């Protein structure tokens, strides 16, 4: 059950009106109405959700509602996170499919914007997924009419039929707009993580925007070192996540700065199931780099293709900071055991393993004892000995080597392939 349905269900259990809930929670009645019909949503971390939950509990107790859940806030919180995740996937699918369609048909932002009477920059932001149409259904309906008017020739109809999974004879003008609407909002094969999507995303990547988005330059490293028992054992996947966060805190707050080695061949999808942990992981890495540490990330590439793309999309932006050296393992390492080894020399180490498929039974050690650090530092060096560089990272400081390498490659004979994106033509404005 999504958030709006669950929220409406609790209101019906109590039998309260929007006005009664507004008085009990302090939230506007029109906003409550829009939450119920799904036209509005809110941030799971917002105070509004807490106010609504407290208001529901207050009314339920006043009216002595039987079996009304005391943990209504936690239930609504989880439902809101799940609804937000589904909506994010839906918007990303829509943006990617819209962009694919416009690029294939050669539709410029300016031409579509004139038809819709909006600014071309809005179309650009919608195509890149940075902006969601305020009225999604209205936007899609208008876009369908636009396609019918300007892009419904024979060759276009063949493309639509193939995209919709129909034969050309099955595609009719009568149901064309419904087909377009259904296709744009579907997470179809075009939206699946693929090399082309990864290259598109990489091509559109802006390092300055990424750094601003995670407030990289605004991070403040705590001056007081993070306190930790000398040795700590972690059992199960959840404790391993907590141990990982503790390791990041130890390194980020330590006065010692150096090179941190990170290796894990656990399933990426399982690690990223906890959205909160993923955010802490990215923030911890950013804080470590802000402190001045360099990271040697050893990737395990013997994974399903989808997982590789998921990992690369997360790591490539960080590579562009120039503070990470990526490596990869050529050998299969998690056929029976899954491994974890994080080591910051002189600061802390986190290591452990689990039987593949039974990660919840794993055991891990987080330690800053000298004898443990010596042992895991040596293991890190051994690991790097059998790892291979994944790519060369060039920064401003070594741009001379970069151009030397380009010139060297240009003189070598051999076939080459270039990946590129077709961009819409730019017309110069008329001079007055």
Steps between C-alpha positions, in 0.01 A plus 500: 500500500647836402515803727182678382291181532642418845451857621140499376442160664608631842275804465209270416579275800456801727215648296653846511450776245782701344401795717515295822842363410616850406402633843670205674822516297533863395529398133293686238177323392567549129845339540345203681248464216773500238700241698198270499438524127869462419544844346754600765767320694745597771848422617523199731729699731268802518336623818165495318492119501559498875225760551251297295588180688463671838167646386371158395608345832331782696170458312516119527539520879224761533260281302634176654565346159554126537826351368639830379880448471715683753789492251302693238794735439741213424245339267433821311875570489574163336208536258618848405854378432368217281261734317778754445729229364233379257426856391870572448531190280189609309633853442845370398340256256284780358797736460717238335225380264405857409861588425546183293187577298594863438855409397381228260244730337733801499264715708660818630420644842408833339245354257323293767513794743329729249221245452452460877547874569779442752865599528748272313711472816206325669494236227875454542467446876212256453701299246798478734280395796579815699139618488166320508203648308261659748209324326647176364179375332438837335859522375487147353164566332634820343816321390288226340306762301831658397625167366174443312529840336870512407643146521248247377643423157544144374860460622402639841208257530735209440721625782201541735370151418838343577531697825146410612546132405236513225487429130459812278145385418405497872603862555207733444455873540203443732699341783838656420499745791412225748786291364742792535388566857540137603841470332643821645422391855619142463835375629557316173816355351614842384510617861689193623853576615717462194823621348322765294315635805822503699681689221211746471513563873877535498482738204250720682692486831605836644755471780423845643127419521578166667727659760238768568225236531678310779628830650855366460662841544279580800591189699638568844717228649446456878811599696441247777610147399227236492516277809499122448582199715839355413336197339143437390339194340203544266256218426257497207442739216342778702786513751746492210334814360533670838862390522563650155357834612719488814807430283420802281459718811831381642690584181319829438570630852854363539797735500688243291463541125604240247385248241192292582444162332143383442392160366168315509355228280159502671193547281461869420120484490492350849735766633286778349167367629528737797469851349613662823819293502575594137478870589728455803745305283524775238525771767770303684706463183466872431613586855797265472611671179440845646732406783769436236493121482549321170285192435608186319175331401535138386193400299374149448370479142383137482145618559173513304508775237229697682712510818808619311306791350351581841845512655661701222226762504566551872881501480580687176395841643730440797786405266465843343610659825846355429522364855426135428715241323283216363622142469325174415542129572542267202419191703177362642505552876145446628408157368470371857590792729424872474780722630540847643824688571524872579835619628626846598866459612554611858131580549258207467416183311170326428515143368282191489327241288178308452385194307363620164121517528511502881633850562281539810720239671825683429750614761712814475768669707543875542826578676761768561737275697857524375547126441175484299594805294840350412332174394232665281740752348708208375186330365409823319841508334465136395157576358633791296779278365242280325270786398528689171444872433150558369572838341741789511372811678646828372466827689625855441829411665585230244336638185838485322506121540141487375581678174818295460290186532248629243780576253653157559166327435438709189825374345409136554329315215173319568122516484323746730141558598360835604189536713305821453156648549321690230417843632227727364623775272532846651369794304665836542258774608405757240682827529296808553 
